[in-house]
C-alpha cells in the first residue's frame, strides 16, 4: 500500500508542477488510474473467493500485489481494499465533474470580462 500511495502522490506532484495541463486533466489521469486499480482489485477479490483457482490464498495480478503487499492475506483484507478503491474512484469522479464545471464557469467569466 505504501508504494501505491507514493506513486499517486508522485503523479499529483508532477501534474501540479506542469502549468500547461488543466487541473481537470490532472484529475482525469488520476481517475483513470484509480479505475484501472479498482478493476485489478475487484479481479483479485473475486478470484480469492474461488478456492479452486489458487492453492490457498494468493494475489491474482501484479497491480493488486503492489497495493496489498505482503500483509496477512485474507478475504476481508481483499474486500476492504477493493471497497476503499471503489470509494476513492467515486470521490475522484465527483471531484473531476466539479472541476469541469468550475473551469467552464471560470472560462466563461473570463470571456465575459474580456468582452467588456
N, C-alpha and C positions, 0 to 999 in steps of 0.2 A: 504494500500500500504506500510505503514511503517513496518508492521510485515513481509511482504513478502521480502522486501529489507533486513531487519535484518537477516532473515533466510538464504537468499542467501549469504550474507557476512559471516555469521557464518559457512556455509558449505565450502566456499572457504578457510577460515582461518584454519579449521580443516584439510582439504585436503592439504593445503600448509605446515602445520606442519609435517605431515606424510611423511617422506623421502622415504619410500618404494614404494609409489604409483607414477607411472609415471604422468607427467603433463597432457598428453593426456587423461589418465584415469580420472583425476580430471575434465577436461573439458567435457568428455563424460557424467559423472554423472550430471553435471550442464545442459548439453544439453538435457538429458532425462527428468530431472525435468522441464526444460523450455518447452519441447514438451507436457508433461502432463498438465502443466499450460495453455499452448496455447489451448489445446483441451477443457479444462474446461471453459476458457473464450469464446471460439467460441460457445460452447453449451449455455452458458449464454446469449451471444449476440443474437444468433438465436432464443432462447426461448423468449427473450424480444420483438422480432418482432411479436410474435403471441399474440394478446391481450386476446384471449380466454384462454390461458394457465395459466395466473395469473389474479387475481383480481387487476388490476392496474399494477404497476411496481414492479418487485421483482427479487431477485437473485436466480438462479436455483440450485446452488450447493455450498458446503461449501468452496471449494478452491477459487472459484470466490469471495465469501464473504470475505475471509481472505485478498485477494488482493485489492478489491474495497473498502470494509469497509462501513461505514455509511454516505458516501458522498451523495450529491443530485443525486439520480439515474436518468439517462436519457439514451435514445438510443445512443446519441452521446458519453456519457461517456463510455458506454459498448463497443461501436465500437472503440473508441480511445484506450481503454485499451487493447482490442484484437489486434489492429494493432500494438501497441507498443510491445506486447508479441510476435507477429509474427516477427517483426524486430529483437528482442533480440534472438529469436530462430535461425534466419538466420545467424546473426553475430556469435553466438556460433558454428553453424555448420561450418562456414568458418574458425574460429579460431581452431576448432578441426581438420579439414583437414590439415591446415597449421602446427599444432603441430605434427601431424602424419608424415608429410613429413620431418619436421625438425628433429624429433627424429630418423627417419630412416637414414637421412643423417649423423647425429652425430654418430650413432651406426656404420655405415659403415666406417666412417672416423676413429673411434676408433679402429675398427678391422684392418684396413689397417695400422695404426700406430703400432699396436701390432705385426703385422706380419713382420715388417721391423726390 
